[in-house]
Amino acid sequence: MTNTTKNILTGLGIAVAAIALFLMALPTILHSAGLHPKYEGETVSLPGKRALVITTSHSMLNLPGEATGKPTGVMASEMTHPYYNFLDAGMQVDVASIKGGAIPVDPSTLFYMIKTPEDDRFLQDPTFQAKVKNSMRIDDVDFTQYDIIFMSGGWGAAYDLGYSDVLAKKISEAYYAQTPVIGGVCHGVLGLINAKDRDGNLLIANRKMTGVSDKQIKELGISMTPQHPEAELRKAGVLYESNSAFRDFFATHVVVDDEQRFVTGQNQNSGHATSQAMMALVKNQSKDNQ
């Protein structure tokens, strides 16, 4: 073997090792940049309270009317983070979807560089997995019996949450039941856009809210979905808020409306803070009623 060949092989070995080290460090790098920040705020205990996590039933990323496309669904962390926050607070947690049955979980959100500890916990949790494989249909669920209604996002939610008349009606019923704190993150907030008050006006008009930004959607290059949260919230008269970063994929923001009935999170990074803020409101409501 010539020295030139040895040098080439040595260089290739170094390059492969460097790539391997980079890939191993990638989850840490993304986390440090702002992806899925650790929640370090106050937590509460809510034994005896009930939470409902709602997701999409749409499983394909495509243009409306197309029959093929990349698999999608709910973003894993936008379902697992609130679920385990509620569960660990002592709440009873149910899972529902637009059509019921098996919930599509976007496989790309379980890639090693994006996957969270809560996602790993889900993959080892037969009880939670059973709820996801046999989710309740929203038509069959009484929203007024819950203390928290949380709508998860993911690209699939852009195809069905904002188009569901049933969901809109049940959000309105939950609001007028006075008890439930209502909200969600990312594309999940689309489930709020058609809910109406008793006069037929949009329920969320003139409320402060957030959802995934148009900037983030543009940066990710996925604009084919039929609805975009920032645009739809603005159409509904929402006082839209968001934070920005060098890429909004690494930003996060949580908004509580002035009435303290709606809590919305900007994107996949907001699941912990959004669900914790919802529980804090429920806790305060319980104190006020004592």
C-alpha positions in Angstrom: 0.0 0.0 0.0 1.5 3.3 -1.0 1.7 6.3 1.3 -0.8 8.1 -0.9 -3.3 5.3 -0.4 -2.7 5.2 3.3 -3.2 9.0 3.6 -6.5 8.7 1.6 -7.7 5.9 3.9 -6.7 7.8 7.0 -8.5 10.9 5.8 -11.6 8.9 5.0 -11.5 7.3 8.4 -11.2 10.7 10.1 -14.1 12.1 8.0 -16.3 9.1 8.9 -15.5 9.5 12.6 -16.2 13.2 12.5 -19.6 12.6 10.8 -20.4 9.9 13.3 -19.6 12.2 16.2 -21.7 15.0 14.7 -24.7 12.7 14.2 -24.4 11.5 17.8 -24.2 15.1 19.0 -27.0 16.4 16.8 -29.9 15.9 19.3 -27.9 17.9 21.9 -27.1 20.6 19.3 -30.8 21.0 18.3 -31.9 21.0 21.9 -29.4 23.7 22.8 -30.6 25.8 19.8 -34.1 25.7 21.2 -35.8 22.5 20.1 -38.0 21.0 22.8 -36.8 23.1 25.7 -36.9 21.6 29.2 -39.7 23.0 31.4 -38.3 24.5 34.5 -41.3 26.4 35.8 -43.7 25.6 38.7 -45.8 22.4 38.5 -49.1 21.6 40.1 -50.9 18.5 41.3 -54.5 17.9 40.0 -55.7 14.5 41.3 -59.3 13.8 40.3 -59.3 16.3 37.4 -59.7 15.2 33.8 -57.9 16.1 30.6 -58.8 15.4 27.0 -56.1 15.3 24.3 -57.4 15.7 20.8 -55.5 14.9 17.6 -55.8 14.7 13.8 -57.0 11.7 12.0 -55.3 12.7 8.7 -52.3 10.7 7.7 -50.9 12.0 4.4 -49.0 15.2 3.6 -50.3 16.1 0.2 -52.2 18.7 -1.8 -55.9 18.7 -1.2 -57.5 16.1 -3.5 -54.3 14.1 -4.0 -54.4 10.4 -3.1 -50.7 10.0 -2.4 -48.1 11.8 -0.3 -45.6 11.5 2.5 -47.0 10.0 5.8 -47.9 12.5 8.4 -50.2 12.9 11.3 -49.8 14.3 14.8 -46.4 15.5 15.8 -45.4 13.0 18.5 -44.2 15.5 21.1 -47.3 17.6 20.7 -49.2 14.7 22.0 -46.8 13.1 24.4 -45.7 16.2 26.3 -49.2 17.3 27.4 -50.3 13.8 28.0 -47.6 13.0 30.4 -47.7 16.4 32.1 -51.4 15.9 32.8 -50.9 12.2 33.8 -48.0 13.0 36.1 -50.1 15.7 37.8 -52.6 13.0 38.8 -55.2 13.7 36.1 -57.2 11.2 34.2 -56.2 11.6 30.6 -58.3 10.5 27.6 -57.3 10.6 23.9 -59.7 11.5 21.1 -59.3 12.2 17.4 -61.5 13.6 14.6 -62.5 10.1 13.3 -61.6 8.0 16.2 -59.6 4.7 16.0 -55.9 4.6 15.2 -54.2 8.0 15.4 -51.5 8.5 12.7 -48.2 9.6 14.4 -45.9 11.4 12.0 -42.9 9.0 11.7 -40.5 11.8 11.0 -41.2 13.3 14.4 -39.8 10.1 16.0 -36.4 10.4 14.3 -33.6 10.1 16.8 -32.5 13.8 16.5 -36.0 15.1 17.2 -37.5 12.4 19.5 -38.0 13.5 23.1 -37.8 11.5 26.4 -41.6 11.7 26.5 -41.7 10.1 23.0 -39.5 7.3 24.2 -41.8 6.9 27.2 -44.8 6.6 24.9 -43.0 3.9 22.8 -42.7 1.8 26.0 -46.1 2.6 27.4 -48.8 0.0 26.5 -51.6 2.0 28.1 -50.9 5.1 26.2 -50.3 3.2 23.0 -53.7 1.5 23.4 -55.4 4.9 23.7 -53.6 6.0 20.5 -54.6 2.9 18.6 -58.2 3.1 19.8 -58.8 6.8 20.3 -62.3 8.0 21.0 -64.2 9.8 18.2 -64.9 13.4 19.1 -68.5 12.9 18.2 -68.9 10.5 21.1 -67.1 12.6 23.7 -68.8 15.1 26.1 -66.2 17.9 26.3 -68.0 19.6 29.2 -67.0 16.8 31.5 -63.3 17.7 31.3 -61.2 20.3 33.1 -58.8 20.7 30.2 -59.3 20.3 26.4 -55.9 20.2 24.6 -55.5 20.0 20.8 -52.3 18.7 19.5 -50.8 19.8 16.2 -48.7 18.3 13.5 -49.2 18.7 9.7 -52.2 16.4 9.8 -54.1 18.8 11.9 -54.1 21.3 9.0 -56.4 19.0 7.0 -59.1 18.3 9.6 -59.2 20.2 12.8 -60.3 23.5 11.3 -62.8 21.8 9.0 -64.6 19.8 11.7 -68.1 21.3 12.5 -68.4 18.8 15.3 -65.1 20.0 16.9 -66.2 23.7 16.6 -69.5 23.0 18.2 -68.0 21.0 21.1 -65.4 23.7 21.7 -68.3 26.2 22.1 -70.1 23.9 24.4 -67.0 23.4 26.5 -66.5 27.2 26.7 -70.0 27.8 27.9 -69.8 25.0 30.4 -67.4 27.4 32.2 -65.1 24.7 33.6 -62.8 23.6 30.9 -59.6 25.4 30.1 -59.2 25.1 26.3 -56.2 25.3 24.0 -53.4 23.6 22.1 -50.2 24.1 20.2 -49.0 24.6 16.7 -51.6 23.4 14.1 -53.8 22.2 16.9 -55.1 25.7 17.4 -56.9 25.4 14.1 -59.6 23.5 16.1 -60.6 26.9 17.6 -61.2 28.9 14.4 -64.8 28.1 13.8 -66.2 27.9 17.3 -69.0 30.4 17.8 -70.5 32.3 20.7 -74.2 32.4 21.4 -74.7 35.3 19.0 -73.1 33.4 16.2 -69.8 35.4 16.3 -66.5 33.7 16.2 -65.6 32.8 19.8 -61.9 33.6 19.5 -62.2 37.0 17.9 -60.3 39.8 19.7 -58.5 37.3 22.0 -54.7 37.0 22.3 -53.5 33.7 20.9 -50.6 32.1 19.1 -50.0 29.1 16.8 -47.3 28.1 14.4 -46.1 31.2 12.4 -46.2 31.7 8.7 -42.5 32.3 8.9 -41.9 28.8 10.3 -44.0 27.1 7.6 -42.1 29.0 4.9 -38.8 28.1 6.4 -39.7 24.4 6.6 -40.9 24.5 3.0 -44.2 22.8 3.6 -46.9 25.2 2.4 -49.1 22.7 0.6 -51.4 22.2 3.6 -54.9 23.7 3.2 -54.7 25.8 6.4 -51.9 27.7 8.2 -52.5 28.7 11.9 -51.2 32.3 11.8 -53.2 33.2 8.7 -56.4 31.4 10.0 -56.2 32.9 13.4 -55.8 36.4 12.0 -58.8 35.8 9.7 -60.8 34.9 12.8 -59.9 38.2 14.4 -57.4 36.9 16.8 -54.7 39.3 18.2 -51.9 37.0 17.0 -48.6 36.9 18.9 -45.4 34.9 18.3 -41.7 34.9 19.0 -39.1 34.5 16.3 -35.6 33.1 16.1 -33.0 32.6 13.3 -35.4 29.8 12.4 -38.8 29.8 14.0 -38.5 26.1 14.5 -36.4 27.0 17.5 -38.7 29.7 18.9 -41.5 29.2 21.4 -44.3 31.3 22.9 -47.3 30.7 25.1 -50.3 33.0 25.3 -53.1 33.0 27.9 -56.1 35.1 26.8 -57.4 37.9 29.1 -60.3 35.8 30.3 -58.0 33.0 31.2 -60.0 30.4 29.3 -57.8 29.8 26.3 -54.1 28.8 26.4 -52.2 28.5 23.1 -48.6 27.5 22.3 -46.7 28.6 19.2 -45.2 25.3 18.0 -43.7 21.9 18.9 -41.5 23.6 21.5 -44.4 24.9 23.5 -46.1 21.7 24.6 -44.7 21.6 28.1 -45.3 25.3 29.0 -48.7 25.3 27.4 -50.0 22.3 29.3 -48.5 23.5 32.5 -50.1 26.9 32.1 -53.5 25.2 31.5 -53.1 23.2 34.7 -52.1 26.3 36.7 -55.4 27.9 35.6 -57.4 24.9 36.6 -55.6 24.9 40.0 -56.5 28.6 40.5 -60.1 27.9 39.5 -60.3 25.2 42.1 -59.0 27.6 44.8 -61.5 30.3 43.8 -64.4 27.8 44.1 -63.4 26.7 47.6 
